[in-house]
Amino acid sequence: MCQLTFLNVKNKAFLESYLVTQLIMNSRNIHQDGAGVFISDEKAGKIIKTELAPIECSNVAKFFGEHIIKSSKVIAHVRKASSRVSEIKAEHSHPFRQKKHNIVLAHNGTLEFKDKTRQKVIDTEFPDLIDSQIFLEVLADRYKVGKMADALVETMKLFTGKFAFLIYEGKTKKYFIVRGKATLHFAEVFLSEKNIGFVINTSKDDLEVALHITAQTWPLHKASKLTYGEIELLKEETIFELDKDGLLLNVGKIKENIAYATYYRGSAKYWKTEYPSTSPKVKTSVKKLTDGTGTPNSEITTEVLPTTAEERLTFASKKIKAFLEEFTLTIEEGDAALFTACGGTFSGIVPQDLEYLEKVLIPKYKEFITENGGMFAFRKKAKKWKEIRTVSLALNVLELYSKFPLLEFPYFFSNISLLEEVKLFYTELNKKNLKEGE
């Protein structure tokens, strides 16, 4: 899952200090496959990108910060590469600009066409485009000036997967903050108790730390006192527009279409293979915000942790192990399934990912199995898949999905006849290799 950041603050010194801190915080763990920012100005705005992680850059402050202008708004993104395009380079760092309509987009999540045939054609004809770039082009085809919310809703009907977007509509100079199920957290910023704007970030923890560091170091540069408000979770499946007064207005709903079966063609080396090391959190309460906060219809989420680090690790690991055993998946397959469905990974699993696993992904898998021959057919496929894993000698089972384009992911979405063909291919290959070895 990538990290999105949006700044709407009327203070150049804060923008420079906070932006660099937030970029570093967002890239300190698994998000290290590039970064980029879009900074508005009197013209079309600037996009600055790198294939490096901000935390690894010795000149990150100069590289990004020197482009900040007074009262500018900033879209920032730190990337964790998805499975579709394995190469890490600056061109794949967000944000992206669609030149014809001057639409700028940064995206967190994974998207693919509902129409699997169309997705396979795109994978074949445009192998170097990532899912966010494809979505932006389709969005531009449906875009009409001043109708961005409508275009987003219509475009999303064609896609499945998890998403959150930060968008700049160049022809109207409007900004849109769009949340599907991927998280977006919000906090107001105050200077000498005067509201100077707000910031948004994907990770609540990284947002809180970045704000705390900025506030603690502020007295070194300025005499005024810098503080920030309570961190809030924006309402899911909602399109927000930034109005002329700097407030977020709810301008529509947008549906996230669940992705539970995917056409896998990614590079196996990008999948983590360890159990989670981060702390799963348990949601305890949700309440509506009162009017006047600048975020109409947003929500506050209160979270608590299991007691010890060992308990937290066990809590997540047991659920993951049960999921893998129930559907006869390797840990690489399970990790890829979670990532393609909701953008999460086992190594960095968060409460929302566990909830998605239990309430969405597992029920959908069970539903598919029930509607396609039941447990009898599933057990035949599972047995055949184990045989394929053995006879193929694959070090990483995900390589099999890349090698056989017709193989659906996970394996039990494929016909048993196709699995038999894959096994036969490796059986014959092994016989051939054995003869040559003699």
PyMOL commands that set and color helices and strands:
alter all, ss='L'
color gray80, all
select helices_A, chain A and resi 12-26+54-56+60-65+90-92+116-125+131-142+148-156+204-220+268-270+309-326+331-342+346-348+351-371+374-392+398-403+411-413+416-437
alter helices_A, ss='H'
color red, helices_A
select strands_A, chain A and resi 3-9+35-39+46-50+73-78+96-98+103-113+159-169+174-179+185-191+194-201+226-228+232-233+238-242+248-253+282-288+299-304
alter strands_A, ss='S'
color yellow, strands_A
deselect
rebuild
show_as cartoon
